[in-house]
Amino acid sequence: MQDRPTHYPKTQQNGQPLKPITQVLLDRRATPHFTADPVPDDFLEAILTFGGQAPTGYNLQPWRFIVVRDAQNRKRLQSTALGQSKVAEAPVVIIAVGVREDWSRKAEEVLREGAARGAGKIDEVESQKQEAVEFLSHIRKDVWLNRHVMIAVTAMMLVAEAYGFDTAQMEGFYPSKVKEAFEIPNEAEVVALLAIGRAKAPDKPYTGRFPLKDVAFQEKFGNPWKSANAA
Ligand SMILES: Cc1cc2nc3c(=O)[nH]c(=O)nc-3n(C[C@H](O)[C@H](O)[C@H](O)COP(=O)(O)O)c2cc1C
C-alpha cells in the first residue's frame, strides 16, 4: 500500500486558499447545472486521492471509482441516470462502486501492513483476520459496501468543494443499466454518482435543515439534545 500523499494542489485553481471545511459544509449546494469548464488533472487526481484516504472497517477499502470524462460516455451515463442533465453537462462524473468479495482476499495483506506500520502485532494478524471474516459474514454486503463507499464519495465531494469546484451527488440511476454500460462486474454495487465541475448559474437556495433538537439526542434515543445556547 502507499504512504500518505504529499503532492496535491495546495490552493484553489485561481490561487485562493482552500475553503475551510466548515465553510464548505455551509456553502455547498447540490449543483443542478454545470459549465463545460474542465477539472484539471492535478485537481481531479487530488480529489480521487483524498477519497481513498477515507476510513473503512478493518481498513478494507472496498471502493472503485470510474472517472467518466468522455462526452459520449457521459451521455451514455445520463441515459442510465433518469436523463439528469448534470450528468452530461459536468466535465467529470465519478461512478462510485463497491466490490463484494475483494475484502476476503485483501484482509490478510491489509492487516499485515497495518501491523508492520505499528498499528498491531504481526502474530495477531491471523486471529484478527478470523474475527473480521466472522464479523463480516453476518453483515449484508450491499449495506456494508454502501456504508464505506459513501464515506469516500463524501470525502471527494468535500475536497472538490474545498478546491472551489461545485458538485452533485446522485442516487438517481439504475444500477443494472450503469453496470451494463460501464462493464462493471455483476457482483459489484454501484453506490453513487458524483458530478464535479463549475456551476452554470448561482447556486440554488439553501433548503433548510431540521433543528438539532429534533435530530440530536442525549444519552438515549428521543431525549432531545439541550443546546448550550438555550436560555
Ligand atoms: C446520496 C445523495 C443522492 C442524491 N441524489 C440526487 C439525484 O439523483 N438527483 C438530484 O437532483 N439530486 C440528488 N441529491 C441532492 C439532494 O436532493 C440535495 O442534496 C438535498 O435536496 C439538499 O440540498 P443541498 O445539497 O443543495 O443542500 C442527492 C444527494 C445525496 C446526498
The ligand as a MOL file (V3000), in Angstrom:
LIG
                    3D

  0  0  0     0  0            999 V3000
M  V30 BEGIN CTAB
M  V30 COUNTS 31 33 0 0 0
M  V30 BEGIN ATOM
M  V30 1 C -26.6880 10.4930 -1.6740 0
M  V30 2 C -27.3970 11.6040 -2.3740 0
M  V30 3 C -28.0820 11.3440 -3.5440 0
M  V30 4 C -28.6940 12.3850 -4.2550 0
M  V30 5 N -29.2750 12.1190 -5.4730 0
M  V30 6 C -29.7100 13.1440 -6.2240 0
M  V30 7 C -30.1460 12.9030 -7.5580 0
M  V30 8 O -30.0950 11.7980 -8.0710 0
M  V30 9 N -30.5880 13.9610 -8.2840 0
M  V30 10 C -30.6090 15.2230 -7.7610 0
M  V30 11 O -31.0180 16.1450 -8.4770 0
M  V30 12 N -30.1970 15.4800 -6.5020 0
M  V30 13 C -29.7440 14.4760 -5.7290 0
M  V30 14 N -29.2530 14.7270 -4.4750 0
M  V30 15 C -29.2310 16.1040 -3.9770 0
M  V30 16 C -30.2360 16.3450 -2.8620 0
M  V30 17 O -31.5350 16.4730 -3.3750 0
M  V30 18 C -29.7830 17.5920 -2.0960 0
M  V30 19 O -28.5250 17.3380 -1.5270 0
M  V30 20 C -30.7590 17.9880 -0.9960 0
M  V30 21 O -32.0030 18.3610 -1.5480 0
M  V30 22 C -30.2480 19.1490 -0.1550 0
M  V30 23 O -29.8490 20.2340 -0.9710 0
M  V30 24 P -28.3650 20.8080 -0.8810 0
M  V30 25 O -27.4240 19.6540 -1.0820 0
M  V30 26 O -28.2790 21.8080 -2.0090 0
M  V30 27 O -28.2280 21.4540 0.4400 0
M  V30 28 C -28.6650 13.7120 -3.7540 0
M  V30 29 C -27.9850 13.9540 -2.5430 0
M  V30 30 C -27.3560 12.9220 -1.8750 0
M  V30 31 C -26.6000 13.2440 -0.6190 0
M  V30 END ATOM
M  V30 BEGIN BOND
M  V30 1 1 1 2
M  V30 2 1 2 3
M  V30 3 2 2 30
M  V30 4 2 3 4
M  V30 5 1 4 5
M  V30 6 1 4 28
M  V30 7 2 5 6
M  V30 8 1 6 7
M  V30 9 1 6 13
M  V30 10 2 7 8
M  V30 11 1 7 9
M  V30 12 1 9 10
M  V30 13 2 10 11
M  V30 14 1 10 12
M  V30 15 2 12 13
M  V30 16 1 13 14
M  V30 17 1 14 15
M  V30 18 1 14 28
M  V30 19 1 15 16
M  V30 20 1 16 17
M  V30 21 1 16 18
M  V30 22 1 18 19
M  V30 23 1 18 20
M  V30 24 1 20 21
M  V30 25 1 20 22
M  V30 26 1 22 23
M  V30 27 1 23 24
M  V30 28 2 24 25
M  V30 29 1 24 26
M  V30 30 1 24 27
M  V30 31 2 28 29
M  V30 32 1 29 30
M  V30 33 1 30 31
M  V30 END BOND
M  V30 END CTAB
M  END
